[in-house]
Amino acid sequence: MNRIKKVLFTAITLSALMLSACGDTSGSSSNDVKAAPVNKSAAVYFSRVGNTDFPGDIDAVSSASLNYVNGELKGNAQLMAEWIADEAGCDVFEIVSEESYPADYNETVDLAKKEQGENKRPKLKQAFDNISDCDTVWLVFPNWWADLPMPVYSFFEEYDLSGKNIYVFITHEGSGYSSTIETIKELEPDANVVEALSVKGGSVPGEESSIRDYVKKQLG
Ligand SMILES: Cc1cc2nc3c(=O)[nH]c(=O)nc-3n(C[C@H](O)[C@H](O)[C@H](O)COP(=O)(O)O)c2cc1C
């Protein structure tokens, strides 16, 4: 992480930790609330990687905080969602904004702040037709400015998840959940919203087994 990012996230982390008791700076955390039985589920995620047109020659420095799996660039939330789906034997749906975010990290940080200030609902690229068949959604997204990325708000506006379990997984650089659980409960008042796991970005690759174990446990 370069110096600007470090300064930004130190500031974000301090303010977010003051605002929320959910913050954690360790690898992962969870509460152990059990939801209704999981029969048919889907892993839904938003990640910077799938929402960015990176140049083909992205170098090692600018991609230092990204993951390469078998030569493929993957986001932290994406990795988490793929392990969850593999464990649950379910489909994966990616939340993708029609308009890509800039490849430059700091430009994305600024644009995300602007979108948040405007309470924007970016139009989503693809529809999740079979969501009504699912009783459970494993939702994974990165903390963006102590909040949900705005395309995740668009997802909640497009789909009514009433009566479903929503297991919320977040990845972050120190803020943990901030107040995202409360926000999701407001957006989906008739869903069973469960705080699942909060995983710090750099710790994601090392948390595969704890993420898989968590899902296994919910499947009973
Ligand atoms: C626009 C933007 C805003 C962010 N805001 C925060 C924040 O407020 N608090 C925090 O802990 N991390 C913040 N982060 C860091 C990401 O949550 C973290 O790096 C995450 O692991 C990235 O997941 P991804 O690879 O799936 O996109 C932000 C990152 C971006 C790009």
The ligand as a Gaussian input file, in Angstrom:
#p B3LYP/6-31G(d) Opt

LIG

0 1
 C      -13.206000       3.319000      -2.968000
 C      -12.631000       2.593000      -1.796000
 C      -12.974000       2.966000      -0.525000
 C      -12.516000       2.243000       0.580000
 N      -12.899000       2.608000       1.828000
 C      -12.492000       1.884000       2.897000
 C      -12.915000       2.211000       4.219000
 O      -13.666000       3.156000       4.449000
 N      -12.463000       1.449000       5.245000
 C      -11.645000       0.365000       5.041000
 O      -11.294000      -0.302000       6.005000
 N      -11.243000       0.015000       3.802000
 C      -11.647000       0.733000       2.731000
 N      -11.256000       0.366000       1.452000
 C      -10.401000      -0.820000       1.271000
 C      -11.175000      -2.060000       0.770000
 O      -12.360000      -2.276000       1.538000
 C      -10.302000      -3.314000       0.904000
 O       -9.060000      -3.122000       0.286000
 C      -10.945000      -4.556000       0.350000
 O      -10.229000      -5.695000       0.785000
 C      -10.990000      -4.554000      -1.177000
 O      -11.752000      -5.643000      -1.644000
 P      -11.902000      -5.965000      -3.198000
 O      -10.540000      -6.417000      -3.681000
 O      -12.883000      -7.084000      -3.283000
 O      -12.385000      -4.756000      -3.898000
 C      -11.668000       1.109000       0.363000
 C      -11.277000       0.782000      -0.930000
 C      -11.746000       1.507000      -2.009000
 C      -11.330000       1.126000      -3.402000

